[in-house]
Amino acid sequence: MSDKTASRLPTKIDTNVAHEARVYDYWLGGRDNYPADRALGDAIAAHVPAIREMARANRAFLGRAVRYVIQDLGINQFLDIGTGIPTAGNTHEVAQQIDPAARIVYVDNDPIVLAHARALMASTREGRTAFIHADLHDPEAILAEPVLAETLDLDRPVALMLVAVLMYFRDEDDPHGIVTRLLKALPPGSCLVITHPTADFDPRAMMNVVLASERAGITFYPRSHAETESLFGGTEIIEPGVVPVITWRPELADDSATAAPADPKSAWYWAGVGRKP
């Protein structure tokens, strides 16, 4: 691990500084957040009143994507980076309900997620889950972790899950290079799952979200449809393509899912799945 990455990887929870995983937890109605996280969450909600519904829509997409990956692509291994604090419908819960032998490796840089790693590793007897405390800025460190190869069979396809995480990377952080490096380590037939916030639907409100995040010390970089689509470089994008998050295969929602809003652009995320040839 490089010194630069180590400096990004806190081992102690600083409750005085907002963290993206805890802000997201706050929007989802979780309890693992602190005043600084709630202050930023409320500041963003002041500009985007529907932000909590958007967070839930993004979370619902994760479940649909996992179902699709297993049922339609036949992939039962997942590398979920930017995991966030455990809540209902974690990747392994959805995956192992369909295929008890599914295997999942979670990755996150927030020490509070590390503290909850036991919940993320509550696997079925037939399957397996593991957690890596690492930063996506250093994909080599993730790939070098022994637990990755111990948990996943890297000779078989893997679903790389980058759900609502790449917006924390500016272009100069080379998100394309990071995604490319991770995909290169995975065999043909693997897939890439991405959601990404966008300013396409309301540029002014999203600009205020960016400013509020920056004031709290968090990089937030929304991307256009074309920019989000470019993150799938090297894969074949699966129908229906890169689309508003709530419109991506809504038929895969579970029975408990809330009905999708009438306006397909009410959640400001692009979403898609690509397959590595």
N, C-alpha and C positions, 0 to 999 in steps of 0.2 A: 504494500500500500504506500502511495506517495505521501510526502509530508503535506502537500496541498489537500489531499483527500482526508488525511487524518485530522486536519484542522476543521474540516467540514463535518466531522463525525463525532458529535458530542456524546459523552458517556454519562453526563449528569443532566437532570431535568432542570432547566431554567424557567421557572414559572413567571418570570418578569418579562419574558420575551415571547411574542406570539410565534407559534409554529404551525405550518400549513396542515399537518395531520390533525392537530388538536382543534384548529378552526373548523375543519371539515367535520370532525366529531361533534362539535357544537351545533353545526347546521343540521346534522342528522339526529339531533336530540340526545346525544351521548353525554356521559358524565365526566369523561376524562379530559377536561379542559379547564383553563384558569382565566382570571380576569383579563389578562393581556390577550388571550385568544378570543374571548367573548367580545372584547372591545373592538378588535379588528373585524370579527364576524358581524357585529352590529354596524360598524362603519360601512362595510360593503353592502349590507342589507339596506342601508339608507339609500343607496343608489340603485340597488337591484332588489326590490322587495320580494321577488319570487325566488331568491337565491336558495332558500331551504328546499323548495320544490325542485329546483334544478339539481341540487345535490342528490336528492332522492331519485330523480330520473337517471342520473349518472350511475347511481348504485344499482338501480333496476337493470340498466343495460349490462352491467357486469354479469348478473345472473343469466340473462338471455344469451350473452356471448359464451359463457361457460357451457350452457346447455347445447348450443349450436356446435361448439368445438368438439364435444364428446359425441353427440348424437349424429351429426352430419359429417364431420371430418374424421371421426374415429380417433381423436387424440385425447389421451387421459393423463397427460403430464403438463404441469403448468409452472412457469417461472413468473411470479407476480411481483413486480418491482414498484415501490411506492405504495406499499400495502395499506398503510394507515392503521388506525386503532381498530381492533376487532369490534365488529358489530354484527347484526343479523345478516345472514347471507354472505358470509365470507366465501372466497373461492373454493376452499376445500369442502365447505359444507354443501354447496351446490353440486360440486363435482362428485363427491363421494356418495351423495344421495342417488345419483344416476349410476355411477360406477364405483363401488366400494374399493376397488383396487387403484383408484386415481392417486397420483402423487403430486405434491405441490411444494415448491420452495418459495417462501416469502422473503422479500428484501425491503428494508426500510432503514432510514438514517436517524429516526427519532428514538431517543432512549426510552420514552414512555411506551412506544410500540414494543421495544425489546422487553420491557417489564411485563407486557401482556403476551409475550411469545408463547407461553404455555397454552393459552386459549387457541392460538393459531396452530398448535401442534397436537390438538386433540383429534387424532386421526382414527379412522376405522382400523380394525385388525388387519384387513387385507391391503390397505393403502399405506401411505406414509406422508407426513408433512415435516417441514423443517423451516427454520428461520435464520436469515443471515443479516447481521447488523452491518450495513454497508451503504455507500452512497453511489447513486447512479452516475454521478460525474466521473466515477472511476470504474468503468465496466470490467477492466482487467482484474480488479480486486474481487468483484463478484464472481467472475469466471474461475478465479484461482482458489476460491473457497472449497476445501475438500468436501464439505457437506453437499455441495451442488451435485457432484458426480456420484456421491454416495446415495443420494435420494432419487435423482433422475437418471434414467438410462439415456445417455446422450447419443446413442445410436438409433433411437426412435424419435419421432417427431415430438416437439414440445410447443406449447402455446406460450408465447411471450406476451405477458399482460402489462401494458403501460397505460393504465386507466387513470386519467386526470393527474398526470405527473410531469409531462413534458412542457407544460406551461411555466415551469420553474426554471427553464433553460432559455437563455437568450441565444440568438443565432451564433454569437461569438463563443458560446459554450459547446458548439458543434453537436446539437442533438441528432442530426443526421448521421454523423460519424459514430455516435454512441449506439444508435439503433443498428447501424450496419455492423458494428463490431459484435454486438450480441447475436444478431441473426447469423453471422458468419460461423459462430460457435455451435449453432444448432443444425441438425441434419435437414436435408430436403423433406418437404412435406410439413415442416413446422409452420406455425402461423403467428401473425402479429396482430394484437388487439390494441387499438388506441381510441381514447376519447380525448378531446382537446377543446378548451374554452375558445370562443371566438368573439370578435367585435363586429362580425358581419351583420348581426341582427339589431344591434343598438350601439353604434360606435361611441356616442357620448357617455352613456352609462358605463360601458366597459373601460373607457379612459379613466373615469373616476375610480373604478375598482383597481386599476393599475396604480394610480397615485396613492390610494389608501394603503395598498399592499407595500409599496415602496417606502412609505413613511414608517411602516412597521418593520422594515428591514427584510421584507420578503420579495424576491423577484417574482413578477407575474407578467407573462408574455403571451397574450392571446394571439392566435394565428387564424388567418383567413382559410377558406375552403381549399384554395390552391396550395397554401403553405402546409396545411394539415395533410392533404393528399400526398404531398412530396415526401412526407415522413415514411410513407409506405414503399419508398424506392427499393427495388430488388424483390418485391413481392407482386403477386397477381391479386389485385383487389377483388374480393368476392362480392357478388350482388347482395344488397342493392347499392354497393359502393360506399363512398364517404358521404354520409347523410346526417340530418339532425338526429340527435341521440335517441329521441323518443320514437323515431320512425324506423329505427333499425330492427327489423324482424320482430315486431310487437307480438306476433302470434306465439312467440316462445316464452312469453311472460307466464309466471306460475299463477296458480289460482288465487293467491293472496295479493297479487299485484294490483295497485291502484290503476284505474282506467286512465289511459293517456289523455292529456288535455287536447282540446279540439285544435288548438294552434300548434302545428308541428315545430314551430320556431320558438315556442315558449321556454324551452331549455336551451341555453346558448352554448351548446357543445356540438362539435362534429364527432362522428363515431364511424368506425369501420373495422373490417377484418381483412388482412391480406395473407396469402399463402406463399411460402417460399418454394420456388420450383425445384 
